[in-house]
Amino acid sequence: MFRSLLVKAVSAANSAVVPSVCARTIATTSQRFGGKVDPRTEDEIDADFIAYLGRKDIDGWQLRQTLQTIHLRDAIPDPNIITAVLKACRHQNDLPLAVRFLETVQLKCGPHKKVVWPWLVEQIKPTLTEMGVPTPEDLGYDKPELWLENVQFM
C-alpha cells in the first residue's frame, strides 16, 4: 500500500517538473551556455601556436594538449603549424605522435582530401624529409591492414 502511494507521488512530482524544464526557450539556453568568442584573428592564433610549439621547454603532455586544441579547431591546420608540430615532435623524439598528427590532418581534409592533402604534403615535404617523418601513405596507412587485391582483377 505504502509502495503504490510512494510510486504515484514520485510519478506525479516528475510529471509536474518536466513541463517547466522543457518550457525554457532555446535562445535563453544558448545565451547562457554559449562559448566565448576569441577576438584575435586567425593569423594571431596561428602565430601563438607556432610560438608555443617552438619553445624548448615544452614537454610531452603540453605537446599533446596543444595538438588536441589544434585538432578541435574547425579548420585544417596551416602548413606553418604542421611544420611547427613536426619540429616539436622531433624535439620530443616522438615519431608516432608526428605520424598520428599527419593522419588526423588527413582526416580533417574530409571530402576535399584529393585536392587539399597533396597540396599540404607538397608544402611540408622539405620538413618531412629533413625530420625523416614518413607520410601515412608511405607507411601504408591509406589502405586497410588486411587489404588484398581483388582476385578477379589479377
Residue frames as a rotation matrix with the C-alpha (Angstrom) as fourth column:
MET 1
0.567 0.824 0.000 0.00
0.824 -0.567 0.000 0.00
0.000 0.000 -1.000 0.00
PHE 2
0.547 -0.438 -0.713 2.71
0.099 -0.813 0.574 2.42
-0.831 -0.385 -0.402 1.02
ARG 3
-0.502 -0.795 0.340 4.77
0.399 0.137 0.907 1.45
-0.768 0.591 0.248 -2.02
SER 4
-0.180 0.501 0.846 2.00
0.976 -0.015 0.217 2.21
0.122 0.865 -0.486 -4.51
LEU 5
0.832 0.458 -0.313 1.32
0.518 -0.843 0.142 5.55
-0.199 -0.281 -0.939 -2.81
LEU 6
0.180 -0.873 -0.454 5.03
0.065 -0.450 0.890 6.41
-0.982 -0.190 -0.024 -3.00
VAL 7
-0.573 -0.370 0.731 5.23
0.695 0.253 0.673 5.45
-0.434 0.894 0.112 -6.71
LYS 8
0.311 0.777 0.547 2.20
0.926 -0.377 0.008 7.64
0.212 0.504 -0.837 -7.52
ALA 9
0.808 -0.045 -0.588 3.68
0.252 -0.875 0.413 10.58
-0.533 -0.481 -0.696 -5.60
VAL 10
-0.227 -0.969 -0.096 7.05
0.179 -0.138 0.974 10.30
-0.957 0.204 0.204 -7.37
SER 11
-0.482 0.084 0.872 5.45
0.869 0.173 0.464 10.00
-0.112 0.981 -0.156 -10.82
ALA 12
0.653 0.749 0.111 3.22
0.753 -0.657 0.001 13.00
0.074 0.083 -0.994 -10.09
ALA 13
0.544 -0.539 -0.643 6.23
0.081 -0.729 0.679 15.03
-0.835 -0.422 -0.353 -8.96
ASN 14
-0.517 -0.775 0.365 8.19
0.419 0.143 0.897 14.05
-0.747 0.616 0.251 -12.08
SER 15
-0.151 0.524 0.838 5.34
0.978 -0.043 0.203 14.94
0.142 0.851 -0.506 -14.41
ALA 16
0.837 0.449 -0.312 4.96
0.508 -0.850 0.138 18.30
-0.203 -0.274 -0.940 -12.68
VAL 17
0.230 -0.848 -0.478 8.67
0.041 -0.483 0.875 19.10
-0.972 -0.221 -0.076 -13.05
VAL 18
-0.337 -0.474 0.813 9.19
0.752 0.384 0.536 18.05
-0.566 0.793 0.227 -16.67
PRO 19
0.456 0.519 0.723 6.98
0.867 -0.441 -0.231 20.67
0.199 0.732 -0.651 -18.36
SER 20
0.940 -0.119 -0.319 8.65
0.010 -0.927 0.374 23.52
-0.341 -0.355 -0.871 -16.52
VAL 21
-0.019 -0.996 0.088 12.11
0.111 0.085 0.990 22.31
-0.994 0.028 0.109 -17.59
CYS 22
-0.341 -0.069 0.937 11.02
0.884 0.315 0.345 21.91
-0.319 0.946 -0.046 -21.20
ALA 23
0.687 0.724 0.053 9.35
0.706 -0.650 -0.282 25.31
-0.170 0.231 -0.958 -21.21
ARG 24
0.122 -0.711 -0.693 12.72
0.127 -0.681 0.721 27.15
-0.984 -0.176 0.007 -21.36
THR 25
0.938 0.190 -0.290 13.40
-0.232 -0.277 -0.932 28.80
-0.258 0.942 -0.215 -24.65
ILE 26
0.610 -0.740 0.283 16.32
0.792 0.554 -0.256 27.80
0.032 0.380 0.924 -26.80
ALA 27
0.410 -0.449 0.794 17.56
0.153 -0.824 -0.546 31.38
0.899 0.345 -0.269 -27.01
THR 28
0.718 -0.120 0.686 17.95
-0.669 -0.390 0.633 31.58
0.192 -0.913 -0.360 -23.23
THR 29
0.844 -0.394 0.364 19.78
0.165 0.836 0.523 28.28
-0.510 -0.382 0.771 -23.10
SER 30
0.492 -0.694 0.526 22.14
0.815 0.155 -0.559 29.10
0.306 0.703 0.642 -25.93
GLN 31
0.460 -0.318 0.829 22.85
-0.203 -0.946 -0.251 32.53
0.864 -0.053 -0.500 -24.49
ARG 32
0.809 -0.103 0.578 23.50
-0.582 -0.003 0.813 31.08
-0.082 -0.995 -0.062 -21.07
PHE 33
0.579 -0.574 0.579 25.76
0.172 0.780 0.601 28.24
-0.797 -0.248 0.551 -22.19
GLY 34
0.971 -0.189 0.146 27.29
0.113 -0.173 -0.978 29.93
0.210 0.967 -0.146 -25.23
GLY 35
0.292 -0.946 -0.144 31.05
0.943 0.260 0.206 29.85
-0.157 -0.196 0.968 -25.68
LYS 36
0.460 -0.200 -0.865 33.15
0.043 -0.968 0.247 32.95
-0.887 -0.151 -0.436 -25.62
VAL 37
0.918 -0.109 0.382 34.37
0.382 -0.023 -0.924 34.37
0.110 0.994 0.020 -28.90
ASP 38
0.094 -0.967 -0.237 38.08
0.802 -0.068 0.593 34.85
-0.590 -0.246 0.769 -29.41
PRO 39
0.794 0.283 -0.538 38.72
0.016 -0.894 -0.447 38.45
-0.607 0.347 -0.715 -30.58
ARG 40
-0.198 -0.962 -0.187 42.07
-0.310 -0.120 0.943 37.52
-0.930 0.245 -0.274 -32.19
THR 41
0.414 0.253 -0.874 42.46
-0.905 0.011 -0.426 36.99
-0.098 0.967 0.234 -35.92
GLU 42
0.999 -0.020 0.034 43.38
0.026 0.984 -0.178 33.63
-0.030 0.179 0.983 -37.46
ASP 43
0.407 -0.910 0.078 46.93
0.079 -0.050 -0.996 34.83
0.910 0.412 0.051 -38.14
GLU 44
-0.049 -0.390 0.919 47.41
-0.874 -0.429 -0.228 35.82
0.483 -0.815 -0.320 -34.49
ILE 45
0.695 0.353 0.627 46.12
-0.628 0.723 0.289 32.45
-0.351 -0.594 0.724 -33.30
ASP 46
0.909 -0.402 -0.108 48.42
0.240 0.719 -0.652 30.64
0.340 0.567 0.751 -35.74
ALA 47
0.122 -0.903 0.412 51.38
-0.284 -0.430 -0.857 32.73
0.951 -0.012 -0.309 -34.59
ASP 48
0.197 0.010 0.980 50.58
-0.979 -0.040 0.198 31.86
0.041 -0.999 0.002 -30.95
PHE 49
0.949 0.162 0.272 50.51
-0.177 0.984 0.031 28.15
-0.263 -0.077 0.962 -31.78
ILE 50
0.661 -0.750 -0.018 53.79
0.259 0.251 -0.933 28.36
0.704 0.612 0.360 -33.67
ALA 51
-0.009 -0.666 0.746 55.46
-0.648 -0.564 -0.512 30.31
0.762 -0.488 -0.427 -30.85
TYR 52
0.452 0.245 0.857 54.17
-0.863 0.362 0.352 27.86
-0.224 -0.899 0.376 -28.22
LEU 53
0.986 -0.069 0.154 55.30
0.103 0.969 -0.226 24.82
-0.133 0.239 0.962 -30.19
GLY 54
0.523 -0.837 0.159 58.70
0.068 -0.145 -0.987 26.43
0.850 0.527 -0.019 -30.80
ARG 55
0.562 -0.305 0.769 59.51
-0.816 -0.360 0.453 26.60
0.139 -0.882 -0.451 -27.09
LYS 56
-0.240 -0.764 -0.598 62.39
-0.499 0.626 -0.600 24.41
0.833 0.154 -0.531 -25.96
ASP 57
-0.891 -0.119 0.439 60.89
-0.454 0.298 -0.840 23.60
-0.031 -0.947 -0.319 -22.54
ILE 58
0.129 0.979 -0.155 57.67
-0.979 0.150 0.137 22.05
0.158 0.134 0.978 -23.87
ASP 59
-0.695 -0.328 0.639 57.08
-0.496 0.863 -0.097 18.53
-0.520 -0.385 -0.763 -22.57
GLY 60
-0.966 0.257 -0.009 55.11
0.182 0.709 0.681 15.61
0.181 0.657 -0.732 -24.00
TRP 61
-0.308 0.904 -0.295 51.90
0.861 0.133 -0.491 16.39
-0.405 -0.405 -0.820 -22.11
GLN 62
-0.078 0.243 -0.967 51.87
-0.066 -0.969 -0.238 20.03
-0.995 0.045 0.092 -23.22
LEU 63
-0.853 -0.271 -0.446 52.57
-0.455 -0.031 0.890 18.95
-0.255 0.962 -0.097 -26.79
ARG 64
-0.800 0.599 0.046 49.65
0.577 0.746 0.333 16.50
0.165 0.292 -0.942 -26.77
GLN 65
-0.091 0.771 -0.630 47.37
0.674 -0.418 -0.609 19.11
-0.733 -0.480 -0.482 -25.18
THR 66
-0.338 -0.104 -0.935 48.30
-0.425 -0.870 0.250 21.61
-0.840 0.482 0.250 -27.90
LEU 67
-0.985 -0.012 -0.174 47.70
-0.161 0.454 0.876 19.03
0.069 0.891 -0.449 -30.63
GLN 68
-0.478 0.872 -0.102 44.28
0.859 0.441 -0.260 18.32
-0.182 -0.212 -0.960 -29.13
THR 69
-0.014 0.440 -0.898 43.50
0.210 -0.877 -0.432 22.05
-0.978 -0.194 -0.080 -29.19
ILE 70
-0.675 -0.288 -0.679 44.63
-0.573 -0.375 0.729 22.30
-0.465 0.881 0.087 -32.81
HIS 71
-0.951 0.308 0.030 42.55
0.271 0.784 0.559 19.28
0.149 0.539 -0.829 -33.72
LEU 72
-0.284 0.902 -0.327 39.42
0.821 0.053 -0.569 20.69
-0.495 -0.430 -0.755 -32.05
ARG 73
-0.474 0.103 -0.875 39.56
-0.303 -0.952 0.052 23.84
-0.827 0.290 0.482 -34.15
ASP 74
0.437 0.764 0.475 37.13
0.294 0.378 -0.878 23.85
-0.850 0.524 -0.059 -37.03
ALA 75
0.763 -0.265 -0.590 39.77
-0.635 -0.482 -0.604 24.23
-0.124 0.835 -0.536 -39.73
ILE 76
0.785 -0.619 -0.027 42.56
0.564 0.733 -0.379 22.36
0.254 0.283 0.925 -41.44
PRO 77
0.531 -0.620 -0.578 45.86
0.344 -0.466 0.815 23.50
-0.775 -0.632 -0.034 -39.88
ASP 78
0.849 -0.329 -0.413 48.08
-0.521 -0.645 -0.559 25.83
-0.082 0.690 -0.719 -41.86
PRO 79
0.699 -0.642 -0.317 51.29
0.309 0.670 -0.675 24.28
0.645 0.373 0.667 -43.28
ASN 80
-0.151 -0.768 0.622 53.31
-0.430 -0.516 -0.741 26.52
0.890 -0.380 -0.252 -40.92
ILE 81
0.270 0.316 0.910 51.52
-0.962 0.135 0.238 25.00
-0.047 -0.939 0.340 -37.92
ILE 82
0.994 0.078 -0.076 52.06
-0.087 0.988 -0.128 21.47
0.065 0.133 0.989 -39.27
THR 83
0.306 -0.952 -0.020 55.76
0.119 0.059 -0.991 22.25
0.945 0.301 0.131 -39.69
ALA 84
-0.202 -0.343 0.917 55.96
-0.809 -0.470 -0.354 23.57
0.552 -0.813 -0.183 -36.12
VAL 85
0.679 0.499 0.539 54.20
-0.712 0.628 0.314 20.43
-0.182 -0.597 0.782 -34.84
LEU 86
0.874 -0.385 -0.297 56.62
0.176 0.820 -0.545 18.17
0.453 0.424 0.784 -36.70
LYS 87
-0.072 -0.945 0.320 59.60
-0.157 -0.306 -0.939 20.04
0.985 -0.118 -0.126 -35.26
ALA 88
-0.006 0.141 0.990 58.12
-0.982 -0.186 0.021 19.86
0.187 -0.972 0.140 -31.74
CYS 89
0.934 0.335 0.123 57.55
-0.349 0.930 0.117 16.12
-0.075 -0.152 0.985 -32.18
ARG 90
0.522 -0.824 -0.221 61.15
0.260 0.400 -0.879 15.73
0.812 0.402 0.423 -33.31
HIS 91
-0.209 -0.562 0.800 62.30
-0.622 -0.555 -0.552 17.73
0.755 -0.613 -0.234 -30.30
GLN 92
0.271 0.405 0.873 60.36
-0.932 0.337 0.134 15.29
-0.240 -0.850 0.469 -28.10
ASN 93
-0.789 -0.576 -0.214 61.71
-0.615 0.732 0.295 12.37
-0.014 0.364 -0.931 -30.18
ASP 94
-0.339 0.793 0.506 58.15
-0.079 0.511 -0.856 11.17
-0.937 -0.331 -0.111 -30.73
LEU 95
-0.947 -0.091 -0.306 57.79
-0.311 0.045 0.949 9.87
-0.073 0.995 -0.071 -34.27
PRO 96
-0.657 0.753 0.041 54.48
0.748 0.645 0.157 8.04
0.091 0.134 -0.987 -33.65
LEU 97
-0.020 0.648 -0.762 52.87
0.556 -0.626 -0.547 11.28
-0.831 -0.434 -0.348 -32.48
ALA 98
-0.535 -0.248 -0.808 54.04
-0.440 -0.734 0.517 13.07
-0.721 0.632 0.283 -35.63
VAL 99
-0.979 0.185 -0.090 52.62
0.023 0.535 0.845 10.35
0.204 0.825 -0.527 -37.88
ARG 100
-0.392 0.883 -0.260 49.36
0.903 0.315 -0.292 10.27
-0.176 -0.349 -0.920 -35.91
PHE 101
-0.153 0.298 -0.942 49.06
0.110 -0.942 -0.316 14.06
-0.982 -0.152 0.111 -36.25
LEU 102
-0.825 -0.172 -0.538 49.54
-0.493 -0.243 0.835 13.77
-0.275 0.955 0.116 -40.01
GLU 103
-0.810 0.587 0.002 46.78
0.545 0.752 0.370 11.16
0.216 0.300 -0.929 -40.04
THR 104
-0.114 0.809 -0.576 44.41
0.780 -0.287 -0.557 13.49
-0.616 -0.513 -0.598 -38.21
VAL 105
-0.396 -0.065 -0.916 45.23
-0.348 -0.912 0.216 16.34
-0.850 0.404 0.339 -40.59
GLN 106
-0.980 0.034 -0.195 44.50
-0.167 0.386 0.907 14.00
0.106 0.922 -0.372 -43.47
LEU 107
-0.510 0.846 -0.158 41.15
0.860 0.503 -0.082 13.09
0.010 -0.178 -0.984 -41.89
LYS 108
-0.143 0.445 -0.884 40.31
0.378 -0.801 -0.464 16.77
-0.915 -0.400 -0.053 -41.35
CYS 109
-0.901 -0.185 -0.391 40.62
-0.278 -0.445 0.851 17.33
-0.332 0.876 0.350 -45.10
GLY 110
-0.142 0.953 0.269 37.36
-0.193 0.240 -0.951 15.39
-0.971 -0.187 0.150 -45.37
PRO 111
0.620 0.493 0.610 35.74
0.443 0.422 -0.791 15.29
-0.648 0.761 0.043 -48.81
HIS 112
0.921 -0.326 -0.214 38.40
-0.385 -0.667 -0.638 17.64
0.065 0.669 -0.740 -50.23
LYS 113
0.547 -0.735 0.400 41.21
-0.074 0.434 0.898 15.19
-0.834 -0.521 0.183 -49.42
LYS 114
0.415 -0.383 0.825 42.17
0.847 0.494 -0.196 14.62
-0.333 0.780 0.530 -53.05
VAL 115
0.587 -0.175 0.790 42.86
0.392 -0.793 -0.467 18.32
0.708 0.583 -0.397 -53.51
VAL 116
0.790 -0.195 0.581 43.97
-0.516 -0.723 0.459 19.63
0.331 -0.662 -0.672 -50.11
TRP 117
0.827 -0.461 0.322 46.10
0.007 0.581 0.814 16.74
-0.562 -0.671 0.483 -48.83
PRO 118
0.422 -0.737 0.529 48.55
0.906 0.312 -0.288 16.63
0.047 0.600 0.799 -51.81
TRP 119
0.474 -0.233 0.849 48.94
0.107 -0.942 -0.318 20.41
0.874 0.242 -0.422 -51.55
LEU 120
0.858 -0.145 0.493 49.70
-0.513 -0.268 0.815 20.16
0.014 -0.952 -0.305 -47.82
VAL 121
0.709 -0.627 0.322 52.22
0.463 0.759 0.458 17.36
-0.532 -0.176 0.828 -48.39
GLU 122
0.394 -0.553 0.734 53.87
0.757 -0.259 -0.601 19.45
0.522 0.792 0.316 -51.09
GLN 123
0.611 -0.098 0.785 54.13
-0.285 -0.953 0.102 22.40
0.739 -0.286 -0.610 -48.69
ILE 124
0.689 -0.301 0.660 55.58
-0.684 0.031 0.729 20.39
-0.240 -0.953 -0.184 -45.79
LYS 125
0.940 -0.304 -0.157 57.73
0.190 0.846 -0.498 17.97
0.285 0.438 0.853 -47.87
PRO 126
0.114 -0.963 0.245 61.04
-0.217 -0.265 -0.940 19.75
0.970 0.054 -0.239 -47.04
THR 127
-0.067 -0.086 0.994 60.32
-0.986 -0.144 -0.079 19.43
0.150 -0.986 -0.075 -43.33
LEU 128
0.862 0.430 0.268 59.23
-0.463 0.884 0.070 15.81
-0.206 -0.184 0.961 -43.72
THR 129
0.719 -0.652 -0.240 62.49
0.250 0.565 -0.786 14.88
0.648 0.505 0.570 -45.44
GLU 130
-0.091 -0.771 0.631 64.58
-0.497 -0.514 -0.699 16.95
0.863 -0.377 -0.336 -43.01
MET 131
-0.029 0.171 0.985 62.96
-0.996 0.081 -0.043 15.32
-0.087 -0.982 0.168 -39.96
GLY 132
-0.887 -0.313 -0.340 62.70
-0.380 0.912 0.152 11.87
0.262 0.264 -0.928 -41.51
VAL 133
-0.461 0.817 0.347 58.95
-0.334 0.202 -0.920 11.65
-0.822 -0.540 0.180 -40.88
PRO 134
-0.955 0.159 0.251 57.07
0.297 0.480 0.825 9.39
0.011 0.863 -0.506 -43.29
THR 135
-0.516 0.856 -0.010 53.60
-0.838 -0.503 0.212 10.26
0.177 0.118 0.977 -44.52
PRO 136
-0.022 0.578 0.816 50.74
-0.585 0.654 -0.479 7.88
-0.811 -0.488 0.324 -43.72
GLU 137
0.849 0.310 -0.428 50.81
-0.525 0.397 -0.753 6.74
-0.063 0.864 0.500 -47.37
ASP 138
-0.020 -0.946 -0.323 54.50
-0.803 0.208 -0.559 5.83
0.596 0.248 -0.764 -47.04
LEU 139
-0.731 -0.230 0.642 53.60
-0.640 0.557 -0.529 3.56
-0.237 -0.798 -0.555 -44.12
GLY 140
-0.843 0.438 -0.313 50.64
0.118 0.718 0.686 2.01
0.525 0.541 -0.657 -45.92
TYR 141
-0.790 0.551 -0.269 48.04
0.289 -0.053 -0.956 3.57
-0.541 -0.833 -0.117 -43.62
ASP 142
-0.549 0.614 -0.566 45.92
-0.784 -0.614 0.094 4.64
-0.290 0.496 0.819 -46.57
LYS 143
-0.187 0.477 -0.859 44.84
-0.495 0.709 0.502 1.03
0.849 0.519 0.103 -47.10
PRO 144
0.731 0.473 0.492 43.20
-0.667 0.342 0.662 -1.30
0.145 -0.812 0.566 -44.60
GLU 145
-0.031 -0.834 0.550 45.56
-0.865 0.298 0.403 -3.66
-0.500 -0.464 -0.731 -42.79
LEU 146
-0.304 -0.020 0.952 44.22
0.121 0.991 0.060 -6.82
-0.945 0.133 -0.299 -44.40
TRP 147
0.480 0.483 -0.732 43.72
-0.595 -0.435 -0.677 -5.22
-0.645 0.760 0.078 -47.81
LEU 148
-0.409 -0.541 0.735 44.24
0.273 0.696 0.664 -7.57
-0.871 0.472 -0.137 -50.71
GLU 149
-0.734 0.164 -0.660 43.78
-0.653 -0.437 0.618 -7.08
-0.187 0.885 0.427 -54.41
ASN 150
0.345 0.914 0.212 40.61
-0.684 0.399 -0.611 -8.49
-0.643 0.065 0.763 -55.84
VAL 151
-0.399 -0.567 0.721 41.43
0.006 0.784 0.620 -11.88
-0.917 0.252 -0.310 -57.37
GLN 152
0.483 0.654 0.582 39.07
0.615 0.220 -0.757 -11.23
-0.623 0.724 -0.296 -60.25
PHE 153
0.978 -0.114 -0.174 41.26
-0.194 -0.805 -0.561 -8.36
-0.077 0.582 -0.810 -61.47
MET 154
0.244 -0.948 0.206 44.62
-0.369 0.105 0.923 -10.13
-0.897 -0.301 -0.324 -61.18
